[in-house]
Amino acid sequence: MLTYKEIVYGLELAGTIAFASSGALLAIRKNMDIFGISVLGIVTALGGGLIRDLILNVTPPNMFRNPTYVLTAIGTACALFILIYRRKNLLNSRYMKRYEGFMTVMDTIGLSTFTVTGIHVGIDGAYGNERFLLIFLGVITGVGGGMIRDVLAGETPYVLVRHVYACASLAGAVTAVFLKDVIGDGNAMILGAVVVGVIRYLAIVKNWNLPRI
């Protein structure tokens, strides 16, 4: 029987792979070399957690103390580079659409997991009563890496223009933070992650976007 921590760890690795893949794929489309592809993969997967740790004055940040996530991101980025380098037609093939669909599912898992993980880290850091801080930590852990990725690639950050991405993270974070004293930390984290996933799914399926001019 898997424990709660083991399940979260597995989901974090899945999210790391998904986020690293999205960063690497954008770098490939921007014609970056393998170093640039690896860098974008790392910052997409771990940038949010890095910002969170810096805010909490966790030094050195967790990504440097536990290299598993960095190595996973590098491995994912390099694997994607090798695959597309050998079969360049994949970028425009029907298989890429299927791959991106699968990565969207993985990305949703990553967003959900990293959002509640950011809150969990804040609670462990003795900030359990600082609701605004916890919500901010959850959202920045979930979306921070993607924002850094887009800035480095010269793109308008995805979270600001498409599919209520950051709003899904925000809704899940608010749910988890305000219910943790009612139903317990663990149950609140699970429910918060579910809220993120459901909103993200509905936004994709129904093409939800926030109002704009």
N, C-alpha and C positions, 0 to 999 in steps of 0.2 A: 504494500500500500504506500503510494507516494505521499510525502508530507507536503504541507502548504508551501514551504520554502523551495522544495524540489520542483513543484509545479511552476512556481513563479520563475525559478531559474531557467527552466526549460522554455517558458514563454519569452523570457528576456533574450535568450539565444535566438529564438525564432524571430523576434522583433529585430535583433541586431542584424541577422541575415537579410531580412526584408529591407531595412533602412539602408544597409550597406549596398544592397543591389540597386536601390533607386538612385543612390549617389553615384555609383559606378556607371550605371546606364546613362545618366545625364552627362557624366564626364566623357563617356565614349562618343555620345552624340555631339559634344562640344569639341571633339577631336583632340582631347588631352592624351598625354602619354601614360604609360602604366603607373608612373609615380603619381601623377595628378589624379588618375582614376582611383588609386589606393587612398590618397588623401581625402578625396571627396567621399569615398566609402566610409572612412573612419569618422569624419566629422558629422556625417549624416546620422550614423548609428550612435555616436557617443557624445556629440556636441551638446545635446540637451543636458545630459548627466554631468558634463564638465561645468556648464554654467551653474547648475544646481549646487554642485560641490563648492564652487568658488563663492557663491552667495552664502553658503553655510560655513564658510571658512574651513572646509575639510581639506587639509593639505597633507601629503599630496592627494589630488583627486583620485577617486576610486579606479578610474581607467588606467592609472599608472601603478596602482597597487595590486590590481587583479588583471593581468594582461590577457586573460582568456577572451574577453570581449574584443580587444584590439586585434588579436590574432584571428578571431573569427571574422571580423570585418575585412581585414587584409586578405584572408583566404577567399572570402566571397567575391571581393572585387577582382582579384587575380584570376579566379576561376571563370568569372564572366568575361574578363578580357581575353583569356585564352580561347574560350568558346567562340566569341564573336570574331576574334582575329583569324581563326581557322575557317569560319563560315560567315563571311561578311554579309551574305544575303539574308541572314537571320533578322537583321535590323528592320527589313521591310517585308518579312514573310508573315504568313498567317499564324505561325507558331509564336511570333513575338507578341501578338495580341493575346494569345492564350497565356503566355508567360506573364504579361503585365496584369492580366486578370487574376492569376494566382498570386502575384506579388501584392496586388491590392488587398487580398484577403490577409496575407501575412502582414502587410503594413497596418491593417486595422488591428490585428492582434498586438503588434508592436506598440502602436499608439495607446491602446487600452492598457497594456502592461506597464509601459514606461510612465504613463500618467499616474497610476496608483503607486508605482514604485517610488516616484518622486515624493509623493505624500508620505509614504512609509519611512523614507529616509529622514524627512523632516520630523516625524514623530519620534524616531529613534534618537534624533539630535536634541531631544527635550523641548521641541517647539509644538507640542501637541495642542496647546491652547491658542496658538497663533493661527487662526483660521485663514486669514487673508494670505499669510505667508505660505501656508500649506497648499492652498489652491494655486498660488503662483508657482510654487515648486513643481506641482503636478503638471501644470500646463507647459512650463518651460522645459521640463524633462521630456515631455511628449513631442513638442513641436520645435524646440530650439535647434536641434541638429539639422532639420530640413530647412530652416531659415538660413543657417550658416551656409549650407550647401548651395542654395539658390543665389545668395549674395556672391559667393566665390565664383559661381558659374555665370554671373551677370544676368540673372533672371529676377523678375519680380517674385518675391517669396510666395510659394504656392499657397501657404496657409492664409494669405491675405486676399486671395481672389477666387478660390475654388471650394465648393462642396462643404461649406461650414466645418472645415477640418479642425481648426483651433477651437471652434465653438463646441464641437463634440467632446474634445478634451476638457474644456471648461465645464461643461455640464456634468461629466463624469467626476471631475475633481470636486465640484460643489456637492454632489451627491455623497461621495465618500467622506468628505470632511464634516458635513453637517449630520451625518447619520452614525459616525463612528462611536459617539457616546451613547447612542440609542441601541444599536444592534451589535456593537463590538467592532474592533478594528478590522479583523479578518473578514467578517461578513460585509462590512462597509466597503472594503477594498474590492471584493468580488463584485458587489452590486455596482460600484462606480465603474469598474472595467466593462461590465455588461452594458451600462448606459452609453459609454463611449462607443462600443461596438455596434449597438443598435442604431444610434444616431448616424454613425458613419455609414452603415449599410443602407439606411433609408435615404441618406443624402446622395449616395451613388446611384441607387436604383431609380429614385424619383428625380434625380438631377436637381436637388435642392441647392440654392445659392442665396446668400443674403442680398437684400435690396441694394441697388447701386444706381447711380445717375446714368 
